[in-house]
Amino acid sequence: MGALRRQREVKPPLPAGLAGPACFPVGPRTRVRVTGPDRVRYLNGQLTRNAASINPREALPALLLTAKGKIVAPVFAWSEGDAILLDSHPAIGEALLARVSRYAVADDVEFEDVSRDSCGWHVVGEIEGDPPGLLVPRTGLPGRDVPDQPAAFPVLPPAQIECLRILAGTPEWGAELDPDTLPHEAGMDRHWVDFHKGCYVGQEVVSRVESVGRTNRILRVFLGDFPPQPGLLLAAPDGAPAGTLTSAAPHFGLAGSAGLGYLNRRAEATRFQVHDSTGKTLGECQIHENS
């Protein structure tokens, strides 16, 4: 069954203290502006989602892949006038421009690096009515980008932003994602890939993985009593290595931590011990039921 039909309707719980909408500065982002009469057709052959559905009101989550199906960049795409903006993690830098323009040979399309050090503010949480702003799920929760700080909403500290992202199971470049990551490993086949659109670079590998139905590892959300630091190791009850925590943060609704990490496919347990690199036990955790 296609990933777009397998999207889960369960919304992750919000940390305590986020009873309503809140905001945070977006900070620097890598951005590429795509123009030219062939921009939609060309991007449709590059992105894992249908470029024809890109619009000015709601950002489209999509991936740019290598020919081997590995992630070059996760992007949010939206239109501005006669251009399409591709927005990605700041650490990706020039790789986004290089990848998106690589296959433009006979296409009437142009690319411009328009990366910015500050990209306004993001409001996370449902807002009543239809307020202005670009709908974009930056944390994995409903949210929108606005140009200025909203006076009506509290500003979230970095640790709480990280907790929101982790609970939503949203992978981030440099933590869960790198140039060796396959979309299915990071759970990005659920919302970032359209299995019913036309061909794109890397589609053959992605479709093959979808048909096989498994990878060697899978991203999961963990809750428990362990230090909120990435890089800790997971072990099954029998002591067998089970995975690694790639991100962690204090959980604002529980007396413990939330973590995001890769679990070995062979691991059948749901509860794990948490160790450091020396093998010292630092706590325990379990798979979050909604992940």
C-alpha positions as a LaTeX table, in Angstrom:
\begin{tabular}{lrrr}
\hline
Residue & $x$ (\AA) & $y$ (\AA) & $z$ (\AA) \\
\hline
Met1 & 0.00 & 0.00 & 0.00 \\
Gly2 & 1.35 & 3.45 & $-0.91$ \\
Ala3 & 2.85 & 5.57 & 1.81 \\
Leu4 & 0.42 & 8.43 & 1.29 \\
Arg5 & $-2.42$ & 6.03 & 2.12 \\
Arg6 & $-0.60$ & 4.83 & 5.23 \\
Gln7 & $-0.26$ & 8.19 & 6.94 \\
Arg8 & $-1.15$ & 7.96 & 10.60 \\
Glu9 & $-3.87$ & 10.12 & 12.03 \\
Val10 & $-2.60$ & 9.94 & 15.62 \\
Lys11 & $-1.13$ & 13.28 & 16.67 \\
Pro12 & 1.83 & 13.11 & 19.05 \\
Pro13 & 1.20 & 14.41 & 22.57 \\
Leu14 & 2.33 & 17.93 & 23.38 \\
Pro15 & 4.78 & 18.52 & 26.23 \\
Ala16 & 3.38 & 20.08 & 29.38 \\
Gly17 & 3.28 & 23.85 & 29.13 \\
Leu18 & 2.14 & 23.88 & 25.50 \\
Ala19 & $-1.58$ & 24.19 & 26.08 \\
Gly20 & $-2.00$ & 26.31 & 22.95 \\
Pro21 & $-0.02$ & 27.77 & 20.06 \\
Ala22 & 3.57 & 28.86 & 20.75 \\
Cys23 & 6.35 & 30.20 & 18.56 \\
Phe24 & 10.10 & 30.13 & 17.94 \\
Pro25 & 12.54 & 31.80 & 15.53 \\
Val26 & 13.18 & 29.76 & 12.40 \\
Gly27 & 16.84 & 30.76 & 12.17 \\
Pro28 & 19.10 & 30.16 & 9.15 \\
Arg29 & 17.92 & 27.96 & 6.29 \\
Thr30 & 19.37 & 26.77 & 2.99 \\
Arg31 & 17.11 & 27.95 & 0.17 \\
Val32 & 17.13 & 27.64 & $-3.62$ \\
Arg33 & 14.84 & 29.67 & $-5.87$ \\
Val34 & 13.76 & 27.82 & $-9.03$ \\
Thr35 & 12.40 & 29.80 & $-11.99$ \\
Gly36 & 11.67 & 29.26 & $-15.66$ \\
Pro37 & 8.73 & 27.87 & $-17.64$ \\
Asp38 & 9.89 & 24.26 & $-17.14$ \\
Arg39 & 10.30 & 24.53 & $-13.34$ \\
Val40 & 7.31 & 22.36 & $-12.40$ \\
Arg41 & 7.97 & 19.65 & $-14.96$ \\
Tyr42 & 11.68 & 19.57 & $-14.13$ \\
Leu43 & 11.16 & 19.44 & $-10.35$ \\
Asn44 & 8.61 & 16.68 & $-10.78$ \\
Gly45 & 11.45 & 14.53 & $-12.09$ \\
Gln46 & 13.61 & 15.37 & $-9.07$ \\
Leu47 & 11.31 & 15.44 & $-6.04$ \\
Thr48 & 9.67 & 12.44 & $-4.35$ \\
Arg49 & 6.34 & 14.32 & $-4.27$ \\
Asn50 & 4.22 & 15.71 & $-7.10$ \\
Ala51 & 5.57 & 19.16 & $-7.99$ \\
Ala52 & 2.26 & 20.05 & $-9.65$ \\
Ser53 & 0.71 & 20.29 & $-6.17$ \\
Ile54 & 3.17 & 22.96 & $-4.96$ \\
Asn55 & 1.27 & 26.11 & $-3.97$ \\
Pro56 & 1.87 & 29.44 & $-2.15$ \\
Arg57 & $-0.14$ & 28.60 & 0.98 \\
Glu58 & 1.17 & 25.23 & 2.14 \\
Ala59 & 4.71 & 23.87 & 1.93 \\
Leu60 & 5.11 & 20.45 & 0.33 \\
Pro61 & 7.50 & 18.08 & 2.20 \\
Ala62 & 9.65 & 16.19 & $-0.31$ \\
Leu63 & 13.05 & 14.60 & $-0.75$ \\
Leu64 & 15.88 & 14.94 & $-3.23$ \\
Leu65 & 17.66 & 11.60 & $-3.64$ \\
Thr66 & 20.72 & 10.13 & $-5.28$ \\
Ala67 & 20.31 & 7.58 & $-8.06$ \\
Lys68 & 20.85 & 4.95 & $-5.34$ \\
Gly69 & 17.83 & 6.20 & $-3.42$ \\
Lys70 & 19.74 & 7.87 & $-0.58$ \\
Ile71 & 18.75 & 11.26 & 0.81 \\
Val72 & 20.58 & 14.34 & $-0.44$ \\
Ala73 & 18.19 & 16.82 & 1.12 \\
Pro74 & 14.75 & 16.92 & 2.76 \\
Val75 & 12.99 & 20.03 & 1.50 \\
Phe76 & 9.85 & 22.07 & 2.00 \\
Ala77 & 8.67 & 23.43 & $-1.35$ \\
Trp78 & 6.24 & 26.26 & $-2.02$ \\
Ser79 & 5.56 & 28.78 & $-4.77$ \\
Glu80 & 6.15 & 32.53 & $-4.71$ \\
Gly81 & 4.91 & 34.25 & $-7.84$ \\
Asp82 & 6.70 & 32.76 & $-10.84$ \\
Ala83 & 9.19 & 30.84 & $-8.67$ \\
Ile84 & 9.34 & 27.74 & $-6.50$ \\
Leu85 & 11.28 & 27.92 & $-3.24$ \\
Leu86 & 13.10 & 24.88 & $-1.88$ \\
Asp87 & 13.85 & 25.19 & 1.84 \\
Ser88 & 16.20 & 22.84 & 3.71 \\
His89 & 18.49 & 22.44 & 6.74 \\
Pro90 & 21.30 & 25.04 & 6.92 \\
Ala91 & 24.01 & 22.35 & 7.13 \\
Ile92 & 23.11 & 21.06 & 3.67 \\
Gly93 & 24.37 & 24.30 & 2.15 \\
Glu94 & 25.62 & 24.18 & $-1.43$ \\
Ala95 & 24.70 & 20.50 & $-1.79$ \\
Leu96 & 21.07 & 21.49 & $-2.34$ \\
Leu97 & 21.86 & 23.82 & $-5.25$ \\
Ala98 & 24.29 & 21.31 & $-6.76$ \\
Arg99 & 21.80 & 18.43 & $-6.58$ \\
Val100 & 18.67 & 20.22 & $-7.75$ \\
Ser101 & 20.43 & 21.73 & $-10.79$ \\
Arg102 & 22.44 & 18.62 & $-11.72$ \\
Tyr103 & 20.05 & 17.16 & $-14.28$ \\
Ala104 & 18.93 & 20.41 & $-15.93$ \\
Val105 & 20.36 & 19.99 & $-19.42$ \\
Ala106 & 17.78 & 20.97 & $-22.02$ \\
Asp107 & 15.24 & 22.35 & $-19.55$ \\
Asp108 & 14.29 & 26.04 & $-19.48$ \\
Val109 & 14.87 & 26.41 & $-15.74$ \\
Glu110 & 17.18 & 28.52 & $-13.55$ \\
Phe111 & 18.41 & 28.19 & $-9.98$ \\
Glu112 & 19.52 & 30.77 & $-7.43$ \\
Asp113 & 20.89 & 30.31 & $-3.93$ \\
Val114 & 18.77 & 32.55 & $-1.70$ \\
Ser115 & 19.80 & 31.11 & 1.66 \\
Arg116 & 19.08 & 33.34 & 4.64 \\
Asp117 & 20.47 & 33.76 & 8.14 \\
Ser118 & 17.02 & 34.46 & 9.55 \\
Cys119 & 13.73 & 33.17 & 8.17 \\
Gly120 & 11.17 & 34.78 & 10.45 \\
Trp121 & 9.16 & 32.91 & 13.05 \\
His122 & 7.27 & 29.66 & 13.25 \\
Val123 & 4.01 & 29.17 & 15.13 \\
Val124 & 3.46 & 25.58 & 16.23 \\
Gly125 & $-0.01$ & 24.30 & 17.11 \\
Glu126 & $-3.49$ & 24.68 & 15.71 \\
Ile127 & $-4.74$ & 28.26 & 15.26 \\
Glu128 & $-8.44$ & 29.00 & 14.95 \\
Gly129 & $-9.72$ & 30.50 & 11.75 \\
Asp130 & $-7.51$ & 30.99 & 8.71 \\
Pro131 & $-4.65$ & 33.28 & 9.80 \\
Pro132 & $-1.98$ & 34.39 & 7.31 \\
Gly133 & 1.30 & 32.55 & 6.99 \\
Leu134 & 2.81 & 29.57 & 5.21 \\
Leu135 & 1.62 & 26.21 & 6.51 \\
Val136 & 4.71 & 24.08 & 7.14 \\
Pro137 & 5.19 & 21.24 & 9.69 \\
Arg138 & 8.70 & 22.17 & 10.84 \\
Thr139 & 8.48 & 20.09 & 14.02 \\
Gly140 & 6.19 & 17.46 & 12.54 \\
Leu141 & 3.19 & 19.16 & 14.14 \\
Pro142 & 0.78 & 21.58 & 12.44 \\
Gly143 & 2.39 & 25.00 & 12.20 \\
Arg144 & 2.99 & 28.03 & 10.03 \\
Asp145 & 5.80 & 30.43 & 9.21 \\
Val146 & 5.18 & 34.14 & 9.76 \\
Pro147 & 7.54 & 37.07 & 9.09 \\
Asp148 & 7.44 & 38.63 & 12.56 \\
Gln149 & 7.27 & 37.41 & 16.15 \\
Pro150 & 3.62 & 36.94 & 17.18 \\
Ala151 & 3.01 & 38.86 & 20.39 \\
Ala152 & 0.09 & 36.62 & 21.37 \\
Phe153 & 2.10 & 33.38 & 21.71 \\
Pro154 & 4.84 & 32.34 & 24.15 \\
Val155 & 8.34 & 31.68 & 22.82 \\
Leu156 & 9.50 & 28.07 & 23.15 \\
Pro157 & 12.98 & 27.32 & 24.54 \\
Pro158 & 15.27 & 25.14 & 22.35 \\
Ala159 & 14.88 & 22.05 & 24.56 \\
Gln160 & 11.09 & 22.13 & 24.20 \\
Ile161 & 11.33 & 22.60 & 20.42 \\
Glu162 & 13.59 & 19.55 & 20.31 \\
Cys163 & 11.14 & 17.57 & 22.45 \\
Leu164 & 8.30 & 18.43 & 20.07 \\
Arg165 & 10.33 & 17.26 & 17.09 \\
Ile166 & 11.33 & 14.03 & 18.81 \\
Leu167 & 7.80 & 13.16 & 19.92 \\
Ala168 & 6.57 & 13.73 & 16.38 \\
Gly169 & 9.26 & 11.32 & 15.11 \\
Thr170 & 10.61 & 13.99 & 12.77 \\
Pro171 & 14.19 & 13.23 & 11.64 \\
Glu172 & 16.70 & 16.05 & 11.27 \\
Trp173 & 19.76 & 16.39 & 9.09 \\
Gly174 & 22.96 & 15.74 & 11.03 \\
Ala175 & 21.15 & 13.70 & 13.68 \\
Glu176 & 18.90 & 11.07 & 12.08 \\
Leu177 & 19.69 & 11.95 & 8.46 \\
Asp178 & 22.92 & 11.90 & 6.48 \\
Pro179 & 23.97 & 11.07 & 2.88 \\
Asp180 & 23.73 & 7.32 & 3.63 \\
Thr181 & 20.11 & 7.35 & 4.84 \\
Leu182 & 17.30 & 5.66 & 2.94 \\
Pro183 & 13.81 & 7.25 & 3.24 \\
His184 & 12.22 & 4.09 & 4.65 \\
Glu185 & 14.81 & 3.84 & 7.44 \\
Ala186 & 13.86 & 7.29 & 8.72 \\
Gly187 & 10.11 & 6.74 & 8.31 \\
Met188 & 10.04 & 9.38 & 5.58 \\
Asp189 & 8.15 & 7.07 & 3.23 \\
Arg190 & 5.01 & 7.99 & 5.24 \\
His191 & 4.73 & 11.68 & 4.42 \\
Trp192 & 7.65 & 12.62 & 2.15 \\
Val193 & 7.22 & 10.15 & $-0.72$ \\
Asp194 & 4.39 & 9.73 & $-3.24$ \\
Phe195 & 4.36 & 6.21 & $-4.66$ \\
His196 & 1.78 & 7.09 & $-7.33$ \\
Lys197 & 3.51 & 9.96 & $-9.16$ \\
Gly198 & 5.78 & 9.85 & $-12.19$ \\
Cys199 & 9.45 & 8.94 & $-12.28$ \\
Tyr200 & 12.10 & 10.79 & $-10.32$ \\
Val201 & 15.76 & 10.26 & $-9.52$ \\
Gly202 & 16.10 & 7.40 & $-7.03$ \\
Gln203 & 12.55 & 6.11 & $-7.55$ \\
Glu204 & 13.60 & 2.60 & $-8.59$ \\
Val205 & 15.41 & 1.96 & $-5.31$ \\
Val206 & 12.66 & 3.51 & $-3.19$ \\
Ser207 & 9.99 & 1.44 & $-4.93$ \\
Arg208 & 12.06 & $-1.71$ & $-4.47$ \\
Val209 & 12.40 & $-1.10$ & $-0.73$ \\
Glu210 & 8.66 & $-0.45$ & $-0.55$ \\
Ser211 & 7.98 & $-3.79$ & $-2.24$ \\
Val212 & 10.37 & $-5.70$ & 0.02 \\
Gly213 & 8.83 & $-4.00$ & 3.05 \\
Arg214 & 11.84 & $-3.82$ & 5.35 \\
Thr215 & 15.22 & $-2.20$ & 5.97 \\
Asn216 & 18.01 & $-3.14$ & 8.37 \\
Arg217 & 16.99 & $-0.42$ & 10.81 \\
Ile218 & 13.96 & 1.76 & 11.56 \\
Leu219 & 13.52 & 5.09 & 13.32 \\
Arg220 & 11.51 & 5.00 & 16.54 \\
Val221 & 10.51 & 7.33 & 19.39 \\
Phe222 & 11.54 & 6.26 & 22.91 \\
Leu223 & 10.38 & 7.41 & 26.35 \\
Gly224 & 12.07 & 6.61 & 29.64 \\
Asp225 & 14.45 & 7.45 & 32.42 \\
Phe226 & 17.78 & 8.17 & 30.72 \\
Pro227 & 20.11 & 11.17 & 30.24 \\
Pro228 & 18.82 & 13.50 & 27.51 \\
Gln229 & 21.90 & 13.19 & 25.32 \\
Pro230 & 22.32 & 11.72 & 21.82 \\
Gly231 & 24.67 & 8.87 & 21.03 \\
Leu232 & 23.60 & 6.53 & 23.82 \\
Leu233 & 23.23 & 2.85 & 22.98 \\
Leu234 & 20.20 & 0.60 & 23.35 \\
Ala235 & 20.38 & $-3.00$ & 24.56 \\
Ala236 & 17.67 & $-5.66$ & 24.68 \\
Pro237 & 16.81 & $-7.33$ & 28.02 \\
Asp238 & 19.24 & $-10.13$ & 27.19 \\
Gly239 & 22.03 & $-7.59$ & 26.63 \\
Ala240 & 22.08 & $-7.83$ & 22.84 \\
Pro241 & 22.80 & $-4.54$ & 20.99 \\
Ala242 & 19.52 & $-3.11$ & 19.73 \\
Gly243 & 20.13 & 0.41 & 18.42 \\
Thr244 & 21.29 & 3.97 & 19.04 \\
Leu245 & 19.63 & 7.16 & 20.25 \\
Thr246 & 20.32 & 9.90 & 17.71 \\
Ser247 & 18.44 & 12.72 & 19.51 \\
Ala248 & 17.21 & 13.21 & 23.08 \\
Ala249 & 15.61 & 15.93 & 25.19 \\
Pro250 & 13.89 & 16.33 & 28.55 \\
His251 & 10.20 & 15.43 & 28.28 \\
Phe252 & 8.14 & 18.37 & 29.52 \\
Gly253 & 5.15 & 16.22 & 30.38 \\
Leu254 & 6.92 & 13.33 & 32.10 \\
Ala255 & 9.66 & 12.94 & 34.69 \\
Gly256 & 12.05 & 11.59 & 32.13 \\
Ser257 & 13.38 & 11.97 & 28.62 \\
Ala258 & 12.20 & 11.55 & 25.05 \\
Gly259 & 14.52 & 10.11 & 22.47 \\
Leu260 & 14.62 & 9.43 & 18.77 \\
Gly261 & 16.83 & 6.68 & 17.44 \\
Tyr262 & 17.41 & 3.78 & 15.10 \\
Leu263 & 16.35 & 0.33 & 16.20 \\
Asn264 & 17.78 & $-2.80$ & 14.59 \\
Arg265 & 15.09 & $-4.65$ & 12.65 \\
Arg266 & 16.05 & $-7.86$ & 14.43 \\
Ala267 & 15.28 & $-6.36$ & 17.84 \\
Glu268 & 11.95 & $-7.79$ & 18.99 \\
Ala269 & 11.79 & $-6.17$ & 22.44 \\
Thr270 & 9.86 & $-2.99$ & 23.25 \\
Arg271 & 11.84 & $-2.10$ & 26.41 \\
Phe272 & 15.57 & $-1.46$ & 26.44 \\
Gln273 & 18.47 & $-0.61$ & 28.70 \\
Val274 & 20.35 & 2.58 & 27.85 \\
His275 & 24.16 & 2.43 & 27.92 \\
Asp276 & 27.04 & 4.76 & 27.20 \\
Ser277 & 29.93 & 3.78 & 24.93 \\
Thr278 & 31.72 & 2.03 & 27.80 \\
Gly279 & 28.75 & $-0.25$ & 28.48 \\
Lys280 & 27.70 & 1.51 & 31.67 \\
Thr281 & 23.93 & 1.36 & 32.23 \\
Leu282 & 22.45 & 4.87 & 32.46 \\
Gly283 & 18.74 & 4.10 & 32.45 \\
Glu284 & 15.99 & 2.42 & 30.50 \\
Cys285 & 13.39 & 3.26 & 27.90 \\
Gln286 & 10.55 & 1.82 & 25.87 \\
Ile287 & 9.20 & 2.39 & 22.38 \\
His288 & 6.58 & 5.13 & 22.32 \\
Glu289 & 3.31 & 3.49 & 21.29 \\
Asn290 & 2.54 & 6.11 & 18.61 \\
Ser291 & 5.91 & 5.84 & 16.85 \\
\hline
\end{tabular}
